[in-house]
Amino acid sequence: MKILIQGGRVIDPATQMDTVADMAIADGKILAIGHIPEEFAPETTIQADGCVVAPGLVDLSVRLREPGHEHEGMLASEMAAAVAGGVTSVVCPPDTDPVLDEPGLVEMLRFRAERLHQARVFPLGALTRNLQGEVLTEMVELTEAGCVGFSQAEVPLGNTQVLQRALQYASTFGYSVWLRPQELYLGKGVAASGPLATRMGLSGVPVAAETIALHTIFELVRATGARVHLCRLSSAAGVALVRQAKAEGLPVTCDVSINSLHLTDVDIGYFDSRMRLNPPLRQQRDRDALRAGLADGTIDALVSDHTPVGEDEKTLPFAEAEPGATGLELLLSLMLKWGQTSGLTLSQTLGVVTSRPSGVLGSALGSWSASCGRLVLGGVADVCVFNPEAAWTVEPAALRSQGRHTPFGGYEVPGRVQATVVGGQLAYRL
């Protein structure tokens, strides 16, 4: 398909490009930016006056709910939600049913996603068999099947010796290990420890659950040299520890969710189960530290932490409700909202969902690494066109995801996606 995107403001944080120009796309690739060949005859023209033409968003934490949880989210519905939100590449954790611990399951997921011709799916393989924390998976075979890293998802690894061996093995082959820093026994509560959780009678998760896990991970990284990505930091103390680890030169990266970036434990209100999230919402000082850490580069990427949850699982008492919220269609807007309040340029803001998460994935993307999260002449055309001035109100019933529960229902947010191009094909148009 030949596509002409006309009159947009082309921004690529990876190269600091920021110019008003036309873009020509042909044969799945970016043919030209600025100087369009006279003989170029587009089949589709997208008028982008007043809009930003950016790389497709890269989301490092998206649960697709297939296989095994189709009542909470179907692959087709979640992929439609992704492109409606301008997201062209998603990383999905291995906690499906069955767990992504065998090559055949990974290949099946990737095959089904490719047939939809929407966002690209990059699976994480299970670090241990069935996520039970006892036996390591066949990482080489899972990588050959398409896994970009290995993770325990939400299941803390209680056996430090198993974690050490996993990092040693991953380091030998250059694989990355994705861990959510949470100590097994301290992390069993449903809300962040603090005055509010105490008043409400909710079991708490102390900051120490995160910091103890981080200290353990950093010691093992020093010993093994393994590359570790820390998923969804939630505390000011955690940000400080990551900052120190990076200053030391440890090969670690990290991300934060849109929920922790904008909300605090006060938003739980009167036991609002929409605020039942993992990690739990913490205090304002933690939120402020997370926002500052993302701005100064201590935190590498912003993620939607998209976790569709069914109606029956969410409409329960707070402590019994299933944690999670839909977020794919909100990532762009909540990123813009954070950038505006942080005083960042549009290019700096976009970097946290394009070039910086792409850098986290790095060589694991293989042939995609040169184009993912970037606008490259001759590279694969994954493009998001959005109007940064168009404000809209989040209406859960109007979301494309099968999971309609979000803590941001009723919020007015900036930025509306006008069109999403994946691999040179028009995947979404408003």
C-alpha positions in Angstrom: 0.0 0.0 0.0 1.2 3.5 -0.9 0.4 6.1 1.8 1.0 9.8 1.8 0.9 11.6 5.2 0.6 15.2 4.3 1.4 18.4 6.3 2.2 16.8 9.7 4.8 17.7 12.2 7.3 14.8 12.0 9.0 14.1 15.3 11.5 11.3 15.9 13.1 11.4 19.4 15.8 9.0 18.4 17.3 11.4 15.8 16.0 14.7 17.3 14.0 15.2 14.1 11.2 17.8 14.5 10.0 19.4 11.3 6.8 19.9 9.3 7.0 17.6 6.3 5.1 15.1 4.1 5.9 11.4 4.5 5.6 8.8 1.8 5.2 5.1 2.6 5.5 2.3 0.0 6.1 -1.5 0.2 5.9 -1.4 3.9 8.8 1.1 4.3 9.3 4.8 4.7 10.1 6.0 1.2 10.7 9.7 1.9 10.3 12.4 4.5 10.1 16.0 3.1 11.0 15.5 -0.5 8.3 13.3 -2.1 9.2 11.8 -5.5 7.1 13.3 -8.3 6.2 9.9 -9.6 4.8 8.8 -6.2 1.1 8.0 -6.5 -0.5 7.3 -3.2 -3.5 5.0 -2.8 -4.3 6.6 0.6 -3.7 10.2 1.7 -3.8 11.2 5.4 -4.2 14.9 6.0 -2.1 15.6 9.1 -2.3 19.4 9.4 -2.0 20.3 13.1 -1.1 16.7 13.9 2.2 15.0 15.0 3.6 12.2 12.9 5.6 10.0 15.3 7.1 6.5 15.5 4.5 3.9 16.5 4.4 3.5 20.3 6.3 0.7 22.0 4.6 -0.7 25.1 6.7 -3.0 27.3 3.9 -4.4 29.4 0.7 -5.7 27.7 -1.4 -8.7 28.8 -3.3 -10.0 25.8 -5.2 -12.6 27.8 -4.6 -15.4 25.3 -4.3 -18.2 25.7 -6.4 -19.1 28.7 -8.2 -15.9 29.8 -10.3 -15.2 26.7 -13.3 -14.0 28.8 -11.1 -11.1 29.9 -9.6 -10.2 26.6 -9.4 -11.7 23.1 -6.3 -11.3 21.0 -8.3 -9.5 18.3 -9.9 -7.0 20.7 -6.6 -6.1 22.4 -4.7 -5.7 19.1 -7.5 -3.4 18.0 -7.1 -1.4 21.2 -3.4 -1.2 20.6 -3.6 0.4 17.2 -6.4 2.7 18.3 -4.0 4.0 20.9 -1.1 4.4 18.4 0.8 1.4 19.8 2.5 -0.7 17.1 4.7 -3.0 19.2 3.8 -4.7 22.4 5.7 -6.9 24.8 3.6 -9.5 26.6 4.5 -11.4 29.8 4.4 -15.2 30.0 1.6 -15.6 32.6 -0.9 -17.0 30.2 -2.7 -20.3 30.6 -0.8 -22.4 29.7 2.3 -20.4 30.6 4.6 -19.4 27.7 7.3 -21.9 28.7 7.4 -24.0 25.5 8.4 -22.9 22.0 5.2 -24.2 20.4 3.0 -21.9 22.6 5.2 -18.9 21.7 5.0 -19.7 18.0 1.3 -20.1 18.1 0.8 -16.7 19.8 3.0 -15.0 17.3 1.3 -16.7 14.4 -2.1 -15.6 15.6 -1.0 -12.1 16.2 0.6 -11.8 12.7 -2.6 -13.0 11.0 -4.4 -10.0 12.5 -2.1 -7.5 10.7 -2.2 -5.1 13.6 0.4 -4.4 16.3 3.5 -6.5 16.5 3.7 -8.9 19.5 7.1 -9.7 21.2 6.6 -12.4 23.9 8.6 -12.8 27.0 9.3 -16.5 27.8 8.8 -17.9 31.3 12.0 -17.9 33.3 11.1 -21.1 35.1 8.8 -23.9 34.2 5.2 -23.0 34.7 6.5 -19.9 36.7 6.9 -22.2 39.7 10.4 -21.0 40.5 12.1 -24.4 40.5 13.3 -25.5 37.1 14.7 -23.2 34.4 13.1 -23.2 31.0 15.0 -23.9 27.8 15.9 -20.3 27.1 17.7 -21.1 23.8 14.7 -22.8 22.3 12.3 -20.1 23.5 14.5 -17.4 22.0 14.6 -19.2 18.7 10.8 -19.3 18.9 10.7 -15.5 19.2 11.0 -14.5 22.9 12.8 -11.2 23.5 13.6 -11.9 27.2 12.5 -14.0 30.2 10.3 -13.2 33.1 8.5 -14.4 36.1 5.6 -12.0 35.4 3.9 -11.3 38.8 5.3 -14.4 40.5 8.2 -13.5 42.8 11.1 -15.9 42.7 11.6 -16.9 46.3 14.6 -19.1 45.8 17.6 -16.8 45.4 19.8 -19.7 44.1 17.4 -20.4 41.2 17.5 -16.7 40.4 21.3 -16.7 40.5 21.5 -19.6 38.1 18.9 -18.1 35.8 21.0 -14.9 35.6 24.2 -16.8 35.0 22.6 -18.7 32.2 21.0 -15.6 30.7 24.3 -13.8 30.9 26.1 -16.6 29.1 23.9 -16.2 26.0 23.3 -12.4 26.2 19.6 -12.7 27.1 17.8 -10.2 29.3 15.8 -11.1 32.4 12.7 -9.0 33.2 11.8 -8.9 36.9 9.2 -7.1 39.0 11.1 -6.3 42.2 8.9 -7.6 45.0 9.9 -9.7 47.9 7.8 -12.9 48.1 6.5 -12.6 51.6 6.3 -8.9 52.1 4.5 -8.4 48.8 1.3 -10.2 49.6 -0.9 -7.2 50.6 -3.5 -5.4 48.5 -2.6 -1.8 49.1 0.5 0.2 49.8 1.5 0.3 53.5 0.7 3.7 55.1 -1.9 5.6 57.1 -4.6 5.1 54.5 -4.3 1.3 54.3 -4.3 1.2 58.1 -7.4 3.3 58.4 -9.2 1.2 55.8 -8.1 -2.1 57.3 -6.3 -3.2 54.1 -3.3 -5.5 54.2 -0.2 -3.5 53.2 2.8 -3.9 50.9 5.7 -1.9 52.4 8.3 -0.1 50.3 10.8 -2.6 51.7 9.1 -5.3 49.6 10.5 -3.4 46.6 13.9 -2.3 48.0 14.8 -5.7 49.4 14.2 -7.3 46.1 16.2 -4.6 44.3 19.2 -5.0 46.6 19.1 -8.8 45.9 18.8 -8.3 42.2 21.7 -5.8 42.1 24.0 -8.1 44.0 23.3 -10.9 41.6 23.8 -8.6 38.6 27.2 -7.6 40.0 28.1 -11.3 40.3 26.8 -12.5 37.0 26.9 -9.5 34.6 23.3 -10.3 33.4 21.1 -7.7 31.8 18.0 -7.1 33.9 14.9 -5.0 33.2 13.0 -4.0 36.2 9.3 -3.9 35.6 7.0 -1.2 37.1 8.9 0.6 39.8 6.5 2.0 42.4 8.5 3.9 45.1 10.8 6.8 45.6 13.3 4.6 47.4 13.2 2.2 44.4 14.0 5.1 42.0 16.9 6.1 44.2 18.4 2.6 44.2 18.1 2.3 40.4 19.8 5.7 40.0 22.7 4.5 42.1 22.9 1.2 40.2 23.0 3.0 36.9 25.7 5.4 38.2 27.7 2.3 39.1 27.4 1.0 35.6 25.2 -2.0 36.2 23.4 -3.2 33.1 19.9 -2.5 34.4 16.9 -0.7 32.9 13.4 -0.1 34.3 9.9 1.2 33.5 6.9 2.7 35.3 3.2 2.2 34.7 0.8 5.0 33.7 -1.2 4.1 36.9 1.7 4.8 39.3 2.7 7.9 37.3 -0.6 9.6 37.8 -2.4 8.1 40.8 -1.8 7.7 44.5 -3.3 5.6 47.3 -5.7 8.4 48.1 -7.5 7.7 44.8 -8.7 4.4 46.2 -11.4 6.5 47.8 -14.2 4.4 49.3 -12.7 1.0 48.4 -12.9 1.6 44.6 -11.9 -1.7 43.0 -10.8 0.1 39.8 -7.8 1.2 41.9 -6.9 -2.4 42.8 -3.6 -2.6 40.9 -0.2 -4.3 40.9 2.0 -2.7 42.1 -0.3 -0.9 44.5 -0.7 2.8 44.4 1.7 4.5 46.8 1.9 8.0 48.4 2.3 11.3 46.6 6.1 11.5 47.4 6.5 8.2 45.5 4.5 9.4 42.6 6.5 12.6 42.4 9.8 10.7 42.5 8.6 8.4 39.7 7.6 11.4 37.5 11.0 13.0 38.1 12.8 9.7 37.5 11.1 9.2 34.1 11.9 12.8 33.1 15.6 12.6 34.0 16.1 9.1 32.4 16.6 7.1 35.5 13.4 5.3 34.5 13.7 4.2 30.9 10.2 3.7 29.7 6.5 4.4 30.4 4.2 1.4 30.0 0.4 1.0 30.0 0.5 -2.2 32.2 -2.5 -3.2 30.2 -4.3 -5.9 32.1 -7.9 -6.6 31.0 -10.1 -7.8 33.9 -13.6 -9.3 33.5 -16.7 -7.8 35.1 -17.1 -10.6 37.6 -13.5 -10.4 38.8 -13.5 -6.7 39.3 -16.9 -6.0 40.9 -15.9 -7.6 44.2 -14.8 -6.1 47.6 -11.5 -4.3 47.1 -9.3 -6.9 48.7 -10.9 -9.7 46.7 -11.0 -8.0 43.3 -8.6 -9.0 40.6 -5.8 -6.5 40.2 -5.4 -4.8 36.8 -6.8 -2.2 34.4 -7.0 -1.5 30.7 -4.5 1.0 29.4 -3.5 0.5 25.8 -5.8 3.3 24.5 -4.7 5.7 27.3 -0.9 5.4 27.0 -0.5 8.2 24.5 -2.8 10.6 26.3 -1.4 10.0 29.8 2.1 10.3 28.4 1.2 13.7 27.0 -0.4 14.8 30.2 2.7 13.9 32.2 5.0 15.7 29.7 2.9 18.9 29.8 2.9 19.0 33.6 6.7 18.2 33.7 7.6 21.0 31.3 9.2 18.7 28.7 9.3 19.2 25.0 7.1 17.0 22.8 10.1 15.1 21.5 11.4 14.4 25.1 7.9 13.3 26.1 7.5 10.9 23.1 10.9 9.3 23.8 9.5 7.4 26.8 7.1 5.4 24.6 9.2 5.2 21.4 13.0 5.2 21.3 13.7 4.6 24.9 11.6 1.4 25.3 13.0 0.3 21.9 16.5 0.7 23.4 15.5 -1.5 26.3 14.7 -4.3 23.8 17.8 -3.6 21.9 19.3 -6.5 19.9 16.6 -8.9 21.1 14.4 -7.4 18.3 16.8 -8.8 15.6 16.0 -7.2 12.2 13.4 -4.9 13.8 15.8 -3.2 16.1 16.8 -0.6 13.5 13.2 0.6 12.9 11.3 -0.1 16.2 10.4 3.2 17.9 12.1 5.2 15.1 11.4 6.9 11.8 14.1 5.6 9.5 14.3 6.2 5.7 14.1 2.8 4.1 13.0 1.3 7.5 9.8 -0.4 8.4 6.9 2.0 8.5 5.4 1.9 12.0 3.8 5.3 12.4 1.4 7.0 14.7 -0.5 10.2 13.6 -2.1 12.1 16.5 -3.6 15.5 17.3 -1.9 16.7 20.5 -4.5 19.5 21.0 -7.6 17.3 20.8 -8.9 16.7 24.3 -11.3 13.8 25.0 -13.0 12.2 27.9 -12.2 8.6 28.9 -15.4 6.6 28.6 -14.8 3.0 29.6 -17.8 1.7 27.6 -16.3 3.2 24.4 -12.9 1.5 24.7 -12.0 -1.3 22.3 -10.4 -3.5 24.8 -12.6 -6.3 26.1 -11.6 -5.2 29.6 -13.4 -1.9 30.3 -12.2 -1.2 33.8 -9.9 1.8 34.1 -9.1 4.1 37.1 -9.2 7.0 34.6 -12.8 6.8 33.7 -14.3 10.3 33.3 -10.8 12.0 33.1 -10.3 14.6 30.3 -7.0 13.9 28.6 -5.1 15.4 25.7 -4.1 13.8 22.4 -6.2 11.8 20.0 -4.9 9.2 17.6 -5.9 10.0 14.0 -4.2 7.1 12.2 -1.9 4.2 12.9 0.3 2.5 10.2 1.9 -0.9 10.9 4.3 -2.3 8.5 3.1 0.2 5.8 -0.5 -0.9 6.2 -3.2 1.4 7.6 -4.2 -0.5 10.7 -6.4 2.3 12.3 -8.0 5.5 11.2 -10.3 7.7 13.2 
